[in-house]
Amino acid sequence: MTDRAQTLARAAGLRAVFEAAGAISVETPVLQPAHTLLDLYGEEIRARAYVTSDALRGEQMLRPDFTVPVVQMHMAHGAEPARYTYSGEVFRRQEQDPDRANEFIQVGFEVFDRTDPAAADAEVFALIAGALSPLRLRAATGDIGVLMAAVEGLKTTAPRKAALMRHIWRPRRFRALLDRFSGRTSMSRTREALLAGDLPDADAPLSGRRSASEIKARIRTLREDAATDPLSTEEVRLLDALLGVRETMPFALEQLRDLSVDLPQIAPAVARVAARAEALEARGIDVRSLPFETNFGRTSMEYYDGFVFGFFSPDRADLPAVATGGRYDALTRRLGQGREIPAVGGVLRPGLMLELEAAQ
Ligand SMILES: N[C@@H](Cc1c[nH]c[nH+]1)C(=O)O
């Protein structure tokens, strides 16, 4: 274990790197209002946040990250454009792996800038890659926006698209839904019986949390869904091919461009990936060897809606990502009370960096 003083010293050094790149240092409270903010993170973090009740302030949580409070702060009174850096503890419960820290120090960098999103993506990635370069980590990149655009443009009903959209973050459930919507899996016997029968009596005893009218509405939705035409095999094949893109950037782009001939809805998002690749190259990143994977980032923060990236130790697969980040334009809209601004950022974990350096 590296000691806390060393980790804090490294954190201060990294913060200085971001300050030199034009960032203002900011602090956020450790206690955050859970009720208003927790939903923004999605299921995974919701299950892992430490939440406690407060008679005066309502549910409070130990901050699970800095991005949400920094966006809130920027949207309330930030000047534009803005670059911020921060460091401090974040807290996430670990239920399966006792060796993973439930409290660790992050150093982050966030860019709120509407002039050139591709350049901002590249700026964040290149600064973080530079800070990590002595460690020879493996980089991973992806783009949640490509997947969102693909789902949005499917030729199916709005509820089906909404369900797929919600489960972008749960790849197995997404897959199961796709199988169901395309008729590849048939309906379970119990569901068939439920949909064939009368709606349950309102006076049957209710044991769960749903009310009788909610149950009826749910059955009605399931019935409508059962009567909907399946997704075409061609669309599913294209979506599968898209999900399978995993290549170095130039080849990935070639495949994405080919796919956008038949999935025209992804063309604007693919153009953004291409613009980002150019911006990365201009920042000195070797994009010819940089991996791109459509599936990457699908189990992380649910506020990402564009570029996503991570850096991992190739020799220590047991360790979590040493750095992660991504673009979260829609989050600024949700917290912006009528305003929005394109934004991207990332964090490093100085504790993990020290641990890896010690082993070198
Ligand atoms: N807040 C994210 C990292 C990030 C910063 N900015 C954008 N993404 C996390 O803790 O995983």
The ligand as a Tripos MOL2 file, in Angstrom:
@<TRIPOS>MOLECULE
LIG
   11    11     1     0     0
SMALL
NO_CHARGES

@<TRIPOS>ATOM
      1 N1        -16.0320   11.4810  -12.8560 N.3       1 LIG1
      2 C1        -15.6320   10.3420  -13.6600 C.3       1 LIG1
      3 C2        -14.4330   10.6660  -14.5070 C.3       1 LIG1
      4 C3        -14.6680   11.8760  -15.3500 C.ar      1 LIG1
      5 C4        -14.2680   13.1340  -15.1580 C.ar      1 LIG1
      6 N2        -14.7540   13.8500  -16.1670 N.ar      1 LIG1
      7 C5        -15.4100   13.0800  -16.9720 C.ar      1 LIG1
      8 N3        -15.3770   11.8550  -16.4900 N.ar      1 LIG1
      9 C6        -15.3320    9.1650  -12.7340 C.2       1 LIG1
     10 O1        -15.1790    9.3290  -11.5690 O.co2     1 LIG1
     11 O2        -15.2330    8.0550  -13.2190 O.co2     1 LIG1
@<TRIPOS>BOND
     1     1     2 1
     2     2     3 1
     3     2     9 1
     4     3     4 1
     5     4     5 ar
     6     4     8 ar
     7     5     6 ar
     8     6     7 ar
     9     7     8 ar
    10     9    10 2
    11     9    11 1
@<TRIPOS>SUBSTRUCTURE
     1 LIG1         1 GROUP 0 **** ****
